[in-house]
Amino acid sequence: MTNVAIFGVGLIGGSIALCLKGKPGIRVIGFSNRESSVQKYLQRGVVDVGTTSIQEAAEQADFIFLCVPVGNLQEYLEKISAFNLKKGCIITDVGSTKSSVASYARSVNLGHATFIGGHPMAGSERSGVEAASYHLLENAFYVLTPDSTTPPEAVERLTELLSHTRANIVKVDADSHDDIVGAISHLPHMIAVALVNQVRGYNERNELYQSLAAGGFRDITRIASGDPSLWRDILLDNRRVLLRLIRDWNDGMETFAHMLEKMDGPSIEEAFRTAGEFRNRMPERRKGMIHSVYDCYVDVPDHPGIIGKIASELGNNRINLSNLQIIESREDVPGILRLSFRNQEYLDQAIALLERNGYSVHQ
């Protein structure tokens, strides 16, 4: 029996657990400091065994997944290094920064265990074990960051185990990982937060900023609503990379400023053209660091029961609706209903169904 211990059975840890649970020869152990959380894991059927004993979970494990916040990874590595870990035990994490945890893992004595950094590049607008899904990691990139001292057989064993997640395994060194993820995830989050706070400042003098900052502005800045403590830890941990990226970003903004000062229309056009070409080469339906939004908008008349009717039609056709929002509904003016789904398949099915039923649907 292969024992897989998961410390932190939330969105990511719970999704990994669901992919492994029930597979022949695999037993999933869920650890939490809180008995109430352990009971929740068991009641929801996410793990086979639950425990509040970190030593018990660690010493039974053939694989240990540290699915705790980035700021707590070193603490957990230090704790488990004091235990009698199994020979050949593989320890991995799911944090979105890799250099610091890899460096710390090399500095502690893990005995006969091996640490391999990991980062499943998928997420959700929801959090906690309640949001865990068997499909969350499917077709997402799952990055592993072994170094030159990592035994190849350990990488092979972890890769084989992770095949149950149906993710695409990518191997890269920890420093390169942090450079890339810093640019495609951490920097965009900082830009979104700075932009929203800039508009918030303007709104203190004129409340029309908040009223009119809807639609596209709200969509492109949605990542500014991330968990503050989570992002505090991530940004501080990757600060060396991010300070360089911020300087590069400022250079880009200065270039735009010069274009505007010089009334340089051709250069502005060229900037949009090259950006558009590069963006259009990006895969549209592959999961990435910033989770995709699967939304559509439905024009609905102001009739009693119309929203319930739409929700019922989706439910009757087993189309999983994750959120519903009324954007506008006034007398004699069609309302706009925003429907959110968990994946592209549900969105495509919903659009086809609603259009067949005579609704005006747009994205």
C-alpha contacts under 8 A as a table, 3 or more apart, distances in Angstrom:
res1	aa1	res2	aa2	distance
1	M	25	G	4.82
1	M	26	I	5.81
1	M	27	R	6.83
2	T	25	G	5.90
2	T	26	I	4.81
2	T	27	R	6.12
2	T	61	A	7.63
2	T	62	D	6.08
2	T	63	F	7.99
3	N	26	I	6.01
3	N	27	R	4.92
3	N	28	V	6.04
3	N	29	I	7.02
3	N	60	Q	6.60
3	N	61	A	4.87
3	N	62	D	5.26
3	N	63	F	6.58
4	V	26	I	7.15
4	V	27	R	6.13
4	V	28	V	4.90
4	V	29	I	5.95
4	V	61	A	5.51
4	V	62	D	6.00
4	V	63	F	4.80
4	V	64	I	5.97
4	V	65	F	7.58
5	A	28	V	5.98
5	A	29	I	4.55
5	A	30	G	5.91
5	A	31	F	7.15
5	A	57	A	5.98
5	A	58	A	6.77
5	A	60	Q	7.95
5	A	61	A	5.63
5	A	62	D	7.84
5	A	63	F	6.21
5	A	64	I	4.84
5	A	65	F	6.22
6	I	9	V	6.34
6	I	13	G	6.38
6	I	17	A	7.43
6	I	28	V	7.38
6	I	29	I	6.13
6	I	30	G	5.09
6	I	31	F	6.14
6	I	64	I	5.97
6	I	65	F	4.81
6	I	66	L	6.32
6	I	67	C	6.84
7	F	13	G	7.45
7	F	30	G	6.33
7	F	31	F	4.99
7	F	32	S	6.57
7	F	64	I	7.53
7	F	65	F	6.13
7	F	66	L	5.12
7	F	67	C	5.59
7	F	68	V	6.73
8	G	13	G	5.99
8	G	14	G	7.96
8	G	30	G	7.54
8	G	31	F	6.59
8	G	32	S	6.42
8	G	66	L	6.80
8	G	67	C	4.84
8	G	68	V	5.31
9	V	12	I	7.23
9	V	13	G	4.43
9	V	14	G	4.60
9	V	17	A	7.74
9	V	30	G	6.47
9	V	31	F	7.37
9	V	32	S	7.76
9	V	41	Y	7.38
9	V	67	C	6.96
9	V	128	G	7.67
9	V	129	V	6.03
10	G	13	G	5.19
10	G	14	G	5.05
10	G	15	S	7.78
10	G	67	C	7.67
10	G	127	S	6.85
10	G	128	G	4.24
10	G	129	V	4.05
10	G	130	E	7.61
10	G	131	A	7.72
10	G	132	A	6.75
11	L	14	G	5.37
11	L	15	S	6.04
11	L	123	G	7.81
11	L	126	R	7.87
11	L	127	S	5.36
11	L	128	G	4.84
11	L	129	V	5.09
11	L	130	E	7.36
11	L	131	A	5.59
11	L	132	A	4.54
11	L	133	S	7.70
12	I	15	S	5.09
12	I	16	I	6.22
12	I	67	C	6.94
12	I	94	V	7.74
12	I	120	P	7.97
12	I	123	G	7.56
12	I	132	A	6.66
13	G	16	I	5.20
13	G	17	A	6.13
13	G	65	F	7.57
13	G	67	C	5.44
13	G	129	V	7.88
13	G	132	A	7.83
14	G	17	A	4.91
14	G	18	L	6.16
14	G	46	V	6.37
14	G	129	V	5.49
14	G	132	A	5.12
14	G	133	S	7.36
15	S	18	L	5.12
15	S	19	C	6.38
15	S	129	V	7.97
15	S	132	A	4.64
15	S	133	S	4.91
15	S	134	Y	5.56
15	S	135	H	7.67
15	S	136	L	6.44
15	S	137	L	7.48
16	I	19	C	5.16
16	I	20	L	6.41
16	I	134	Y	7.53
16	I	137	L	7.94
16	I	165	T	6.65
17	A	20	L	5.20
17	A	21	K	5.80
17	A	28	V	6.47
17	A	46	V	6.12
17	A	47	V	6.27
18	L	21	K	5.28
18	L	46	V	5.58
18	L	47	V	7.37
18	L	132	A	7.80
18	L	133	S	6.92
18	L	134	Y	5.39
19	C	134	Y	5.47
19	C	164	H	5.81
19	C	165	T	5.36
20	L	23	K	5.72
20	L	26	I	6.85
20	L	27	R	7.90
20	L	28	V	7.08
20	L	164	H	6.32
20	L	165	T	7.55
21	K	26	I	6.79
21	K	27	R	6.54
21	K	28	V	5.95
21	K	46	V	7.23
21	K	47	V	6.48
21	K	48	D	7.00
22	G	26	I	6.98
22	G	27	R	7.60
23	K	26	I	5.64
27	R	47	V	7.99
27	R	48	D	6.18
27	R	49	V	7.79
28	V	47	V	5.23
28	V	48	D	5.23
28	V	49	V	6.44
29	I	47	V	5.92
29	I	48	D	6.05
29	I	49	V	4.77
29	I	50	G	5.59
29	I	51	T	7.47
29	I	57	A	6.70
30	G	38	V	6.96
30	G	41	Y	7.24
30	G	47	V	5.87
30	G	48	D	7.71
30	G	49	V	6.20
30	G	50	G	4.67
30	G	51	T	6.38
30	G	57	A	7.69
31	F	38	V	6.79
31	F	50	G	5.91
31	F	51	T	5.15
31	F	52	T	5.73
31	F	53	S	7.17
31	F	54	I	6.64
31	F	57	A	6.62
32	S	35	E	7.07
32	S	37	S	6.37
32	S	38	V	6.02
32	S	50	G	7.97
32	S	51	T	6.68
32	S	52	T	5.25
32	S	53	S	7.89
32	S	54	I	7.82
33	N	37	S	7.94
33	N	52	T	5.06
33	N	53	S	7.47
33	N	54	I	7.92
34	R	37	S	5.38
34	R	38	V	6.57
34	R	52	T	6.44
35	E	38	V	5.04
35	E	39	Q	6.24
35	E	51	T	7.66
35	E	52	T	6.28
36	S	39	Q	5.17
36	S	40	K	6.27
37	S	40	K	4.96
37	S	41	Y	6.31
38	V	41	Y	5.18
38	V	42	L	6.40
38	V	50	G	5.37
38	V	51	T	6.35
38	V	52	T	7.17
39	Q	42	L	5.12
39	Q	43	Q	5.99
39	Q	50	G	7.38
40	K	43	Q	5.06
40	K	44	R	6.06
41	Y	44	R	5.38
41	Y	45	G	6.27
41	Y	46	V	5.42
41	Y	47	V	6.13
41	Y	50	G	7.26
41	Y	129	V	7.41
42	L	45	G	5.02
42	L	46	V	6.22
42	L	47	V	5.93
42	L	48	D	7.01
42	L	49	V	7.13
42	L	50	G	6.71
43	Q	46	V	7.83
45	G	48	D	7.24
47	V	50	G	6.86
51	T	54	I	7.57
51	T	56	E	7.64
51	T	57	A	6.95
53	S	56	E	5.25
53	S	57	A	6.36
54	I	57	A	5.22
54	I	58	A	6.06
54	I	80	I	7.83
55	Q	58	A	5.13
55	Q	59	E	5.94
55	Q	80	I	7.20
55	Q	83	F	6.48
56	E	59	E	5.49
56	E	60	Q	6.26
57	A	60	Q	5.58
57	A	61	A	6.35
58	A	61	A	5.33
58	A	64	I	6.92
58	A	80	I	6.63
58	A	83	F	7.36
58	A	85	L	6.59
59	E	83	F	6.69
59	E	84	N	5.95
59	E	85	L	4.90
59	E	86	K	6.32
60	Q	85	L	7.69
60	Q	86	K	7.30
61	A	64	I	6.18
61	A	85	L	7.59
61	A	86	K	6.99
61	A	89	C	6.80
62	D	86	K	6.63
62	D	88	G	7.14
62	D	89	C	4.61
62	D	90	I	6.38
63	F	89	C	5.59
63	F	90	I	4.81
63	F	91	I	5.84
63	F	92	T	7.75
64	I	89	C	7.55
64	I	90	I	6.27
64	I	91	I	4.67
64	I	92	T	6.18
65	F	91	I	6.15
65	F	92	T	5.10
65	F	93	D	5.35
65	F	94	V	7.44
66	L	73	L	7.16
66	L	76	Y	7.70
66	L	91	I	7.54
66	L	92	T	6.15
66	L	93	D	4.42
66	L	94	V	6.58
67	C	93	D	5.88
67	C	94	V	5.54
67	C	95	G	7.29
68	V	72	N	6.29
68	V	73	L	6.53
68	V	93	D	7.94
68	V	94	V	7.80
68	V	95	G	7.69
69	P	72	N	5.44
69	P	73	L	6.70
69	P	95	G	6.91
69	P	230	L	6.64
69	P	233	D	7.78
70	V	73	L	5.44
70	V	95	G	5.53
70	V	96	S	7.46
70	V	97	T	7.39
70	V	230	L	7.63
70	V	233	D	6.16
70	V	234	I	6.41
70	V	237	D	7.91
71	G	74	Q	7.37
71	G	233	D	5.39
71	G	234	I	7.65
71	G	237	D	7.99
72	N	75	E	5.32
72	N	76	Y	6.43
73	L	76	Y	5.25
73	L	77	L	6.21
73	L	93	D	7.90
73	L	101	V	6.89
74	Q	77	L	5.08
74	Q	78	E	6.12
74	Q	101	V	6.65
74	Q	104	Y	6.73
74	Q	105	A	7.86
75	E	78	E	5.23
75	E	79	K	6.30
76	Y	79	K	5.02
76	Y	80	I	6.22
77	L	80	I	5.40
77	L	81	S	6.05
77	L	105	A	6.93
77	L	108	V	7.83
78	E	81	S	5.25
78	E	82	A	7.00
78	E	108	V	6.96
79	K	82	A	5.75
79	K	83	F	7.53
80	I	83	F	5.34
80	I	85	L	7.85
80	I	110	L	7.81
81	S	84	N	7.93
81	S	85	L	7.84
81	S	108	V	6.93
81	S	109	N	6.07
81	S	110	L	4.90
81	S	111	G	7.38
82	A	110	L	7.95
84	N	111	G	7.98
85	L	89	C	6.69
85	L	110	L	7.78
85	L	111	G	7.19
85	L	112	H	7.18
85	L	113	A	6.66
86	K	89	C	5.29
86	K	112	H	6.99
86	K	113	A	6.92
87	K	111	G	7.88
87	K	112	H	4.82
87	K	113	A	6.02
88	G	112	H	5.89
88	G	113	A	5.28
88	G	114	T	6.92
88	G	154	A	7.81
89	C	112	H	7.07
89	C	113	A	4.58
89	C	114	T	6.33
90	I	113	A	5.69
90	I	114	T	4.91
90	I	115	F	5.90
90	I	116	I	7.19
90	I	154	A	7.00
90	I	158	L	7.49
91	I	113	A	7.03
91	I	114	T	5.98
91	I	115	F	4.65
91	I	116	I	6.26
92	T	115	F	5.72
92	T	116	I	5.05
92	T	117	G	5.21
92	T	118	G	5.92
93	D	116	I	7.64
93	D	117	G	5.63
93	D	118	G	5.26
93	D	119	H	7.02
94	V	117	G	7.38
94	V	118	G	5.11
94	V	119	H	4.48
94	V	120	P	6.21
95	G	98	K	6.90
95	G	118	G	6.98
95	G	119	H	5.68
96	S	119	H	5.85
96	S	178	D	7.92
96	S	181	V	7.55
96	S	234	I	7.09
97	T	100	S	7.29
97	T	101	V	7.69
97	T	119	H	7.99
97	T	177	H	7.58
97	T	178	D	5.75
97	T	181	V	7.92
97	T	234	I	6.77
97	T	237	D	7.02
97	T	238	N	6.56
98	K	101	V	5.61
98	K	102	A	6.06
98	K	117	G	6.33
98	K	118	G	7.63
98	K	145	T	7.46
98	K	174	A	5.14
98	K	175	D	7.21
98	K	177	H	6.94
98	K	178	D	6.36
99	S	102	A	5.26
99	S	103	S	6.14
99	S	174	A	4.93
99	S	175	D	5.56
99	S	178	D	6.92
100	S	103	S	5.12
100	S	104	Y	6.17
100	S	237	D	7.15
101	V	104	Y	5.04
101	V	105	A	6.01
101	V	117	G	7.54
102	A	105	A	5.11
102	A	106	R	6.41
102	A	115	F	7.70
102	A	116	I	7.64
102	A	117	G	6.42
102	A	174	A	7.31
103	S	106	R	5.29
103	S	107	S	6.57
104	Y	107	S	5.04
104	Y	108	V	6.62
105	A	108	V	5.55
105	A	109	N	7.98
105	A	110	L	7.85
105	A	115	F	6.59
106	R	109	N	7.62
110	L	113	A	5.42
110	L	114	T	7.10
114	T	150	T	7.30
114	T	154	A	7.42
115	F	150	T	7.93
116	I	144	L	6.82
116	I	145	T	6.18
116	I	146	P	5.31
116	I	150	T	7.51
116	I	155	V	7.53
117	G	144	L	5.68
117	G	145	T	5.02
117	G	146	P	6.56
117	G	174	A	7.77
118	G	142	Y	7.13
118	G	143	V	5.56
118	G	144	L	4.47
118	G	145	T	6.20
119	H	142	Y	5.68
119	H	143	V	5.01
119	H	144	L	6.51
120	P	137	L	7.07
120	P	140	A	7.24
120	P	141	F	6.25
120	P	142	Y	4.15
120	P	143	V	6.15
121	M	137	L	7.81
121	M	140	A	6.12
121	M	141	F	5.44
121	M	142	Y	5.78
121	M	143	V	7.41
121	M	287	K	7.33
121	M	288	G	5.47
121	M	289	M	4.85
122	A	136	L	6.83
122	A	137	L	6.11
122	A	140	A	6.07
122	A	141	F	7.55
122	A	287	K	6.14
122	A	288	G	5.68
122	A	289	M	5.66
122	A	290	I	7.33
122	A	291	H	6.35
123	G	136	L	7.22
123	G	289	M	7.18
123	G	290	I	7.18
123	G	291	H	5.51
124	S	127	S	6.97
124	S	131	A	7.87
124	S	291	H	6.03
125	E	291	H	7.64
126	R	131	A	5.93
127	S	130	E	7.27
127	S	131	A	5.61
127	S	132	A	7.84
128	G	131	A	5.62
128	G	132	A	6.97
129	V	132	A	5.05
132	A	136	L	7.32
133	S	136	L	5.23
134	Y	137	L	7.54
134	Y	165	T	7.70
135	H	138	E	5.23
135	H	165	T	7.84
136	L	140	A	7.98
137	L	140	A	5.20
137	L	141	F	7.82
137	L	142	Y	7.95
137	L	165	T	5.93
137	L	166	R	6.73
137	L	167	A	5.48
138	E	165	T	6.07
138	E	166	R	4.74
138	E	167	A	4.85
138	E	168	N	7.96
139	N	166	R	6.18
139	N	167	A	4.75
139	N	168	N	5.90
139	N	286	R	6.73
139	N	287	K	6.63
140	A	167	A	5.02
140	A	168	N	5.92
140	A	286	R	6.61
140	A	287	K	4.79
140	A	288	G	6.39
141	F	167	A	5.81
141	F	168	N	4.73
141	F	169	I	5.99
141	F	170	V	6.68
141	F	287	K	7.21
141	F	288	G	6.96
142	Y	167	A	5.97
142	Y	168	N	5.75
142	Y	169	I	4.81
142	Y	170	V	6.02
143	V	169	I	5.87
143	V	170	V	4.73
143	V	171	K	5.69
143	V	172	V	7.01
144	L	169	I	7.14
144	L	170	V	6.14
144	L	171	K	4.82
144	L	172	V	6.43
145	T	171	K	5.75
145	T	172	V	5.21
145	T	173	D	4.99
145	T	174	A	5.28
145	T	177	H	7.79
146	P	149	T	7.83
146	P	150	T	5.69
146	P	155	V	7.26
146	P	171	K	7.29
146	P	172	V	7.36
146	P	173	D	6.54
146	P	174	A	7.70
147	D	150	T	5.45
147	D	173	D	6.43
147	D	174	A	7.91
150	T	154	A	7.25
150	T	155	V	7.45
151	P	154	A	5.39
151	P	155	V	6.79
152	P	155	V	5.15
152	P	156	E	6.27
153	E	156	E	4.95
153	E	157	R	6.15
154	A	157	R	5.09
154	A	158	L	6.26
155	V	158	L	5.25
155	V	159	T	6.01
156	E	159	T	5.04
156	E	160	E	6.05
157	R	160	E	5.15
157	R	161	L	6.28
158	L	161	L	5.09
158	L	162	L	6.14
159	T	162	L	5.11
159	T	163	S	6.25
159	T	169	I	7.13
160	E	163	S	5.22
160	E	164	H	7.72
161	L	164	H	6.15
162	L	165	T	5.46
162	L	166	R	7.40
162	L	167	A	7.41
163	S	166	R	5.34
163	S	167	A	6.69
164	H	167	A	7.97
172	V	176	S	6.72
172	V	177	H	6.44
173	D	176	S	5.54
173	D	177	H	6.29
174	A	177	H	5.04
174	A	178	D	6.37
175	D	178	D	5.25
175	D	179	D	6.33
176	S	179	D	5.06
176	S	180	I	6.20
177	H	180	I	5.30
177	H	181	V	6.00
178	D	181	V	5.25
178	D	182	G	5.63
178	D	238	N	6.98
178	D	241	V	7.17
179	D	182	G	5.21
179	D	183	A	6.46
179	D	241	V	6.08
180	I	183	A	5.29
180	I	184	I	6.31
181	V	184	I	5.15
181	V	185	S	5.45
181	V	186	H	6.57
181	V	289	M	7.69
182	G	185	S	5.64
182	G	186	H	4.62
182	G	187	L	5.82
182	G	238	N	7.33
182	G	241	V	6.68
182	G	242	L	6.32
182	G	245	L	7.73
183	A	186	H	6.26
183	A	187	L	5.43
183	A	188	P	7.31
183	A	242	L	7.94
183	A	245	L	6.87
184	I	187	L	6.69
184	I	188	P	6.60
184	I	289	M	7.43
185	S	188	P	5.41
185	S	189	H	6.27
185	S	289	M	6.12
185	S	290	I	6.44
186	H	189	H	5.26
186	H	190	M	6.44
186	H	234	I	7.93
186	H	235	L	6.92
186	H	242	L	7.62
187	L	190	M	5.10
187	L	191	I	6.17
187	L	242	L	6.84
187	L	245	L	7.12
187	L	246	I	7.44
188	P	191	I	5.00
188	P	192	A	6.09
189	H	192	A	5.16
189	H	193	V	6.24
189	H	223	I	5.95
189	H	224	A	6.05
190	M	193	V	5.15
190	M	194	A	6.10
190	M	224	A	7.66
191	I	194	A	5.11
191	I	195	L	6.02
192	A	195	L	5.14
192	A	196	V	6.12
192	A	220	I	7.65
192	A	221	T	5.01
192	A	222	R	7.67
192	A	223	I	6.60
192	A	224	A	5.23
193	V	196	V	5.25
193	V	197	N	6.11
193	V	221	T	7.45
193	V	223	I	7.85
193	V	224	A	4.72
194	A	197	N	5.16
194	A	198	Q	6.04
195	L	198	Q	5.00
195	L	199	V	6.34
195	L	221	T	7.79
196	V	199	V	5.20
196	V	200	R	6.01
196	V	221	T	7.01
196	V	224	A	7.31
197	N	200	R	4.75
197	N	201	G	6.16
198	Q	201	G	5.22
198	Q	202	Y	6.57
199	V	202	Y	5.01
199	V	203	N	6.06
199	V	209	Y	6.76
199	V	210	Q	7.76
200	R	203	N	4.95
200	R	204	E	6.61
200	R	209	Y	7.77
200	R	210	Q	7.45
201	G	204	E	5.47
201	G	205	R	7.54
202	Y	205	R	5.64
202	Y	206	N	6.42
202	Y	209	Y	6.92
203	N	206	N	4.74
203	N	207	E	4.76
203	N	208	L	6.83
203	N	209	Y	5.14
203	N	210	Q	6.17
204	E	207	E	6.45
206	N	209	Y	6.32
207	E	210	Q	5.68
207	E	211	S	6.62
208	L	211	S	4.85
208	L	212	L	5.89
209	Y	212	L	5.42
209	Y	213	A	5.81
210	Q	213	A	5.13
210	Q	214	A	7.65
211	S	214	A	7.00
213	A	217	F	5.65
213	A	218	R	6.45
214	A	217	F	5.55
214	A	218	R	5.06
214	A	219	D	7.91
215	G	218	R	5.49
215	G	219	D	6.35
216	G	219	D	4.95
216	G	220	I	6.08
217	F	220	I	5.40
217	F	221	T	6.20
218	R	221	T	5.37
218	R	222	R	5.91
219	D	222	R	5.26
220	I	223	I	7.62
221	T	224	A	5.61
222	R	225	S	5.91
223	I	226	G	5.75
223	I	290	I	7.94
226	G	230	L	7.88
226	G	231	W	7.09
227	D	230	L	5.38
227	D	231	W	6.23
228	P	231	W	5.31
228	P	232	R	6.02
229	S	232	R	4.95
229	S	233	D	6.40
230	L	233	D	5.47
230	L	234	I	6.42
231	W	234	I	4.94
231	W	235	L	5.94
232	R	235	L	5.50
232	R	236	L	6.14
233	D	236	L	5.35
233	D	237	D	6.00
234	I	237	D	5.18
234	I	238	N	6.26
235	L	238	N	5.20
235	L	239	R	5.69
235	L	242	L	7.44
236	L	239	R	4.95
238	N	241	V	5.71
238	N	242	L	6.22
239	R	242	L	4.90
239	R	243	L	5.91
240	R	243	L	5.53
240	R	244	R	6.82
241	V	244	R	5.43
241	V	245	L	6.33
242	L	245	L	4.83
242	L	246	I	5.96
243	L	246	I	5.16
243	L	247	R	6.41
244	R	247	R	5.20
244	R	248	D	6.40
245	L	248	D	5.00
245	L	249	W	6.08
246	I	249	W	4.91
246	I	250	N	6.09
247	R	250	N	5.09
247	R	251	D	6.27
248	D	251	D	5.05
248	D	252	G	6.38
249	W	252	G	5.04
249	W	253	M	6.36
250	N	253	M	5.06
250	N	254	E	6.11
251	D	254	E	5.00
251	D	255	T	6.23
252	G	255	T	5.10
252	G	256	F	6.52
253	M	256	F	5.08
253	M	257	A	6.22
254	E	257	A	4.87
254	E	258	H	6.25
255	T	258	H	5.18
255	T	259	M	6.33
256	F	259	M	5.01
256	F	260	L	6.29
256	F	268	I	7.52
257	A	260	L	5.20
257	A	261	E	6.15
258	H	261	E	5.02
258	H	262	K	6.09
259	M	262	K	5.28
259	M	263	M	5.94
259	M	264	D	4.86
259	M	265	G	7.35
259	M	267	S	6.76
259	M	268	I	6.72
260	L	263	M	4.95
260	L	264	D	6.29
261	E	264	D	7.72
264	D	267	S	5.65
264	D	268	I	6.60
265	G	268	I	5.16
265	G	269	E	6.26
266	P	269	E	5.06
266	P	270	E	6.13
267	S	270	E	4.95
267	S	271	A	6.15
268	I	271	A	5.13
268	I	272	F	6.42
269	E	272	F	5.26
269	E	273	R	6.06
270	E	273	R	4.89
270	E	274	T	6.09
271	A	274	T	5.48
271	A	275	A	6.14
272	F	275	A	5.14
272	F	276	G	5.90
273	R	276	G	5.12
273	R	277	E	6.19
274	T	277	E	5.14
274	T	278	F	6.26
275	A	278	F	5.27
275	A	279	R	6.06
276	G	279	R	5.11
276	G	280	N	5.98
277	E	280	N	5.24
277	E	281	R	6.58
278	F	281	R	5.37
278	F	282	M	6.96
279	R	282	M	5.35
280	N	283	P	7.87
283	P	286	R	5.95
285	R	344	Q	7.68
287	K	291	H	6.65
287	K	292	S	7.10
288	G	291	H	6.06
288	G	292	S	7.72
293	V	340	S	7.54
293	V	341	F	7.87
294	Y	340	S	5.70
294	Y	341	F	5.30
294	Y	342	R	6.54
294	Y	343	N	6.10
294	Y	344	Q	6.09
294	Y	347	L	6.11
295	D	338	R	6.77
295	D	339	L	5.52
295	D	340	S	4.46
295	D	341	F	6.33
295	D	347	L	6.97
295	D	363	Q	6.73
296	C	338	R	5.92
296	C	339	L	5.46
296	C	340	S	6.76
296	C	347	L	7.44
296	C	351	I	7.55
296	C	361	V	6.78
296	C	362	H	5.83
296	C	363	Q	4.66
297	Y	336	I	6.41
297	Y	337	L	5.51
297	Y	338	R	4.64
297	Y	339	L	6.27
297	Y	361	V	5.65
297	Y	362	H	5.27
297	Y	363	Q	5.88
298	V	336	I	5.64
298	V	337	L	5.01
298	V	338	R	6.51
298	V	339	L	7.72
298	V	359	Y	6.79
298	V	360	S	5.77
298	V	361	V	4.63
298	V	362	H	6.58
299	D	334	P	6.05
299	D	335	G	5.75
299	D	336	I	4.83
299	D	337	L	6.40
299	D	359	Y	6.91
299	D	360	S	5.56
299	D	361	V	6.67
300	V	306	I	7.32
300	V	334	P	5.45
300	V	335	G	5.04
300	V	336	I	6.07
300	V	337	L	6.87
300	V	359	Y	7.44
300	V	360	S	7.92
301	P	306	I	7.60
301	P	333	V	7.41
301	P	334	P	4.73
301	P	335	G	6.01
302	D	306	I	7.65
302	D	329	S	6.77
302	D	330	R	7.30
302	D	331	E	6.78
302	D	332	D	7.30
302	D	333	V	7.42
302	D	334	P	6.21
302	D	335	G	6.52
303	H	306	I	5.74
305	G	308	G	5.29
305	G	309	K	6.12
306	I	309	K	5.02
306	I	310	I	6.36
307	I	310	I	5.23
307	I	311	A	6.28
308	G	311	A	5.11
308	G	312	S	6.01
309	K	312	S	5.09
309	K	313	E	6.18
310	I	313	E	5.15
310	I	314	L	6.38
310	I	354	L	7.99
311	A	314	L	5.25
311	A	315	G	6.20
311	A	321	L	7.83
312	S	315	G	4.97
312	S	316	N	5.92
313	E	316	N	5.16
313	E	317	N	6.37
314	L	317	N	5.27
314	L	318	R	6.39
314	L	319	I	5.15
314	L	320	N	7.29
314	L	321	L	7.35
314	L	350	A	6.74
314	L	353	L	7.89
315	G	318	R	4.94
315	G	319	I	5.63
315	G	320	N	6.80
315	G	321	L	7.74
316	N	319	I	7.62
319	I	346	Y	5.72
319	I	349	Q	7.14
319	I	350	A	6.75
320	N	341	F	6.57
320	N	342	R	7.38
320	N	346	Y	6.51
321	L	324	L	7.58
321	L	339	L	7.14
321	L	340	S	6.21
321	L	341	F	5.11
321	L	342	R	7.40
321	L	346	Y	7.93
322	S	339	L	7.85
322	S	340	S	5.55
322	S	341	F	5.04
322	S	342	R	6.24
323	N	339	L	6.02
323	N	340	S	4.91
323	N	341	F	6.90
324	L	337	L	7.12
324	L	338	R	5.74
324	L	339	L	4.82
324	L	340	S	6.26
325	Q	337	L	5.82
325	Q	338	R	5.01
325	Q	339	L	6.64
326	I	329	S	7.17
326	I	335	G	7.20
326	I	336	I	6.05
326	I	337	L	4.76
326	I	338	R	6.28
327	I	335	G	7.04
327	I	336	I	5.33
327	I	337	L	6.01
327	I	338	R	6.83
328	E	334	P	7.73
328	E	335	G	4.84
328	E	336	I	5.29
328	E	337	L	7.58
329	S	333	V	6.63
329	S	334	P	6.28
329	S	335	G	4.04
329	S	336	I	6.79
330	R	333	V	5.23
330	R	334	P	7.04
330	R	335	G	6.77
331	E	334	P	7.90
340	S	347	L	7.76
341	F	344	Q	7.56
341	F	346	Y	6.16
341	F	347	L	5.87
342	R	346	Y	6.99
342	R	347	L	7.94
343	N	346	Y	5.69
343	N	347	L	6.52
344	Q	347	L	5.00
344	Q	348	D	6.09
345	E	348	D	5.25
345	E	349	Q	6.23
346	Y	349	Q	5.13
346	Y	350	A	6.07
347	L	350	A	5.11
347	L	351	I	6.21
348	D	351	I	5.29
348	D	352	A	6.29
349	Q	352	A	5.27
349	Q	353	L	6.13
350	A	353	L	5.10
350	A	354	L	6.03
351	I	354	L	5.29
351	I	355	E	6.04
351	I	361	V	6.62
352	A	355	E	5.31
352	A	356	R	6.17
353	L	356	R	5.18
353	L	357	N	6.39
354	L	357	N	5.03
354	L	358	G	6.51
354	L	359	Y	5.44
354	L	360	S	7.75
354	L	361	V	7.21
355	E	358	G	5.10
355	E	359	Y	5.11
355	E	360	S	6.45
355	E	361	V	6.63
356	R	359	Y	7.48
